[in-house]
Amino acid sequence: MKILLTGAAGFLARACLVELASRGHEVLTTDCRGRVDHVGDLADTAFCATLPDADAVVHAAAVQYVSRDMPWIRRQAYFQHNNVEATRQLCARYSGLSTRFVNVGTSMMYAQDGSPVYSTGSPMQGQGVYSRSKLAAQAWVDALPNSKATIIPCIIGGVGREGLFRSFVNMMQSLGVVAFPGSGRHKTSMVHVKDVASLIACVIESGASGLFNAAAPDPLSIEQWIDEISAELALGAVRRIHLPLAPVRALSALSGYRILAREQLLMLAQPHVLGIEESLATGWQPRFDNARIVRDIARYIADSAKDARSH
C-alpha cells in the first residue's frame, strides 16, 4: 500500500515510518523540515497540491504544548495554523478520492469531567487552546466523504520522550526529592510510541473506521511513576513534596496558561484513563504496559545525562 505520512520528522511519525515499512508498505513522507520526501507547510494550499496520490494518508503532523517552537505570544494563531489550517488543506487535497484518511488526535479532546474511563463514546470538549485546535481539525476529518479513522492516544512515551519525567529524574538523582502539583494519586494512561504506530498500521490494514483509543494496560498514578523510576534507577527512598494545586492554577492563569495548560491542570486533578476495546477488536495488542514505559523513559534520561557528562 502507498501511504503518505505527515509530520514525518516528529516523534510519533518516525515510529510509524519504521512500523509501516516493516509491514511492506511504501511510505512517502512530508514535514516542514527534516530529511523527508516532501518539505513544506501543510497549511499552504499550493504545497498540498504537490503531494502525491496515495492509498492512505496518516496525518500525524501537529503541534502541542511541548513543541519546541511554540511561541509565548499569539499561541492561538500558532495552533490554528499548524493544527487546524494544515488539516483543512490536507483534507481538501484528498477529499472524494479513494484515499483512506487516518488522523491522529489526542485524549485531551475528551471533556475531562472526572470520568474513571474515557471511551470513544465519551463527550468531547475543547478545554484549552490545544484541545480546541485538535477538535476543530477533527471536524474537517469528520466532514470527509472518504473512508476514515482517528487514533486517540493518551500521553505518548518511549525512548526519546522526556517532558515532566526529566525534572523528576533530575530531582530524584541529585536531591533525593521530587515535587509535583496535586495528590499524585489519580491514574493516568500512557502509551508507548511503538504501540501507537502498530495501532495505526492495524487500523489501516483492517480497513476499520471510527475512533480508536491508544493506551497501555495497567495505568499508574504519578506516585506510582515515582516508584517505578526509583526502582529502575536503584535510588532507594525518595522524599515526595506535594504542591497544592490551587496556587499552581492561579499562577498558570496569570501566565496565560503558559506554566501549565488548562488541560494539563485538569489531568493533575482527576483520572485520565482510556478504554481500548475498539482498538483491541482490530487485532492490535499493546506490547508495553505503563510501568515499562515509565522505566524506559527514566533509563533513557539517566543514560543521556551520563553520556553528556562524559563528553
N, C-alpha and C positions, 0 to 999 in steps of 0.2 A: 504494500500500500504506500502511496506517495503522501507524505504528511508534512505540512508546513507548521513549524514550531516557532511561536513568537516569544520574545524575551529570552532568547536562547543563550545570552551571556549571563543570565541570572542563576541563582542557587537551585531553584526547582527545575528550571528548564534544562540545565546541564545534566541533571539526573534523568530527566525524560529522554534526552537525546541518547544517552547510554542504553536505557531500557528499551526504547523503540527500535534502535539499531540492532540490539542483540536479538530482537524478535524477527529480524529480516526486513524491516520497513525501510524505505528510502525517506530520509528526513532532510528537509530543506529548512534552513534556519534564518531568522531575522531578528535584529535588535538595533537600537540606536547607536550602539558602539560594540567593539569587540570583534573577534575573528568569527564572523558569520557569513552566510551566503549573500544576504541582502541587508545592507546597512542603511537605516533610515528611520524616520519618525512615523509611526503608525497613524498619528493624528493628521498627517499630511495626505490629502486626497491623491495628489499626483504620485507620491511614493507608493501608496496602497495599490494604485492602478498597475504598477510594475510587478507586483507579486505574482508568482506563478499559479496556475491552476493546480489543484491538489484534491486527493480523495478525502482528506480530512485536514482540519486546522485544529491545532492545540494552542489555545490562547492563554499563555502563561505570563505575558507581559503585563506588569502593573507596578505601581509604586505604593509604598506603605510608610508607616511611621518610622521605620528603621532604615529607609532608603538613604544612602549617603548624601544625595544631592537635594534632600528635602529642605526648602528654604524656611527661614524663621518668619518671613512675611509672605503674604499672598499665597498661603498654603491651599486655600480653596481653589484658586486658579490652577495651581500645580496639580492637584488631584483631578480636577475637571479635564485638563488637557491630557494627562498621561493615562488616566483610567477610563473616563467617560468618552471623550472625543476619539481616542485611539480605538476603543471598542466599536464606536459608531462607524468609523471609517472602514474598519476591518469587516464588520458585518455587511456594510454596503458593497464591499468588493465581492463577497461570496454569496450574497443573498440570491435565492432562487436557483442556485446551481445544485449539482448532485453532491457537493462537498458537505461532509459531516462536520459539525462545529462543536468542539469541546472547550468549554470555558472553565477557567479556574477562578472560583470565588473565594470567600473567606467565611469562617464561622462567626465573625463579627457582624455578618449580615443578619443573623438571628436576633430578635428582640431579646436582649439579655434581661430576663424578668425573674431570675431566681429558680427557673425550672431545674429539676435534678438532671434531666437529659434533654438535649435538643435533637429532635428527629427532623427528617426532611419535610415533615408537615407542620413544623412549628412556625409561628408567625415570624415575619421578618420586619425589621425596622432599623433605619439608619440612626445611630445614636452618637455620631461624631462625623467629622468631615471625611474620614477614610471610608467608613462603612456606608455613608450616604453615596459616595462616589462609586463604590462597588455595586450597590443596588441600582444606581442609575445605569451603570454599564450592563448589569444583568437584564435590565428592561429591554435594551437593544437586542440582546441574545434571545430573549423570550419572543420577540417580535419576528424573528427569522422564520421563514417558511421551511427551512432546511431541517433535516434530522439533527438533533442537538442534545447535548447533555452538559451538566455543570457539576464540577467536582468542588466540594466544600471542605477544605482542610481546616483543622484547628492549628495550633502552634506547630510549625514545621521545624524539626530538629535533625540532627545528624552532624557528621564531621564537617566543620567549616561554619557552622552556625553558632553564634555567641549570645548576643543580646544581654538579658539580665544575668545569664549564667557567668559571664566573665567577671562581673563585680562580685558575685557570690564566691567564685573560686579564689579570686584575688584576696578578698577579705578573710576567707577561711584559712588560706595558706599562710598569709602574712601575719594575721592578728588572732586567729582562732576564734573569730567573731563573725557573725553575719547579721545584717539588719535588713528588714523588708517591711513594707506597709501592710497593715491588716493582720488578721489572725493567722494566716498561712495554713488554715485547716480545710479549706474548700478544695475539692477535687477539680483538677484542670486537665483536659485531654491534650496530649501531644501526639504527633505522628512523625515517623521517620521519612525523610525526603525520598528515600528509595521506595518506600511503600506507597507514597503519593504517586510516584512515577509508574509503579506497577498497576495501581488502580486505574490511572488514565489509560494505560495500554489495554487493560481488561475491558474497560468501557468501550473503547474504540473497536476492539476485536469482536466483542459480543453484540455490537450494534444497539446496546441499551440506551434508553433515553430517560431524561428526568434529572433529578438531583441525587447526588451520591456523596455522603459524608465520608471524610477520610480521618480516621482516628485510630490510635493504637489501643490494644487491650489494657485493662487494669490501670485506669488513670490515677494519678498521685496528687497530693497536695504540695504546696511549697515546703511545708515541714518535712514531707517525705522526700522531696527533691534533695533537701539538705542532708538527710540521712544517706541517700544514695551517693551523693558527691563525697561525703566524709568517708564512706566505706571504700569507694573506688580509689580515692587518693590516700587512704590509710591515715586520716587526720585525727582520729580519736574524737573526744568530746569537743563540741563547738558551742560556744555561747550564742544564743539567739536573742536578738533585740527586735521586738515588735513595735513598729512605728504606728501610732494611731492614724486611721485613715482620714479623719475629719480635717486636720491641718494640711495633710498632703493634697486632699481635694481642693482646699481653699487656695493653696499655693499654685496648684495646677491651673485652677480657674483664672487666677491673677496673671499667670503667664500665657493665657490664651490656650491652655491645654498643651503647652509645649514641653513641660516637665513630664507629665504623663497624660495621655489622651483620655477622652471620656470613656472609650471602650475598654481601655486598659484598667481604668479605675473600677469599672463595673466588674471586670474579671477578677480583680483583687477582693471584691466584696461578696462574691457568691460563686456557686459551682459553674463550671463551663465544661460540660461533658457531652459528647456527641454519640448518638446511636448510629450504628453502621449496618443495619440489616439489609438495606437495598444494595449496599456495596458488596457484602458477602454473597448476595444472590448472583452476582456477575461471575463468581468463581474466584474473586480476589481473596487472598489470605495475607494479612499483615504479618511480616516476619519479625518485627521488633516490638517489644512491649515498652511501656513508658519508662520503666526502670533502666532498661538497656539504653534507651535514647539519652536519658539524663547522664548515665555513666559515660557514654561515648562522647558527649559534648564536654563533660568535665575533663576527661582524659585528653581530648584534643586541645583544650585551652591550657591545661597544665603543661603538656608537652611542647606546645608552641611557645609558651613563655620561657621554658627551659632552653629551647633552641635559640630564642632571641638573646638570652643572657650569654650563651656560649659564643655568640658571634659579636 
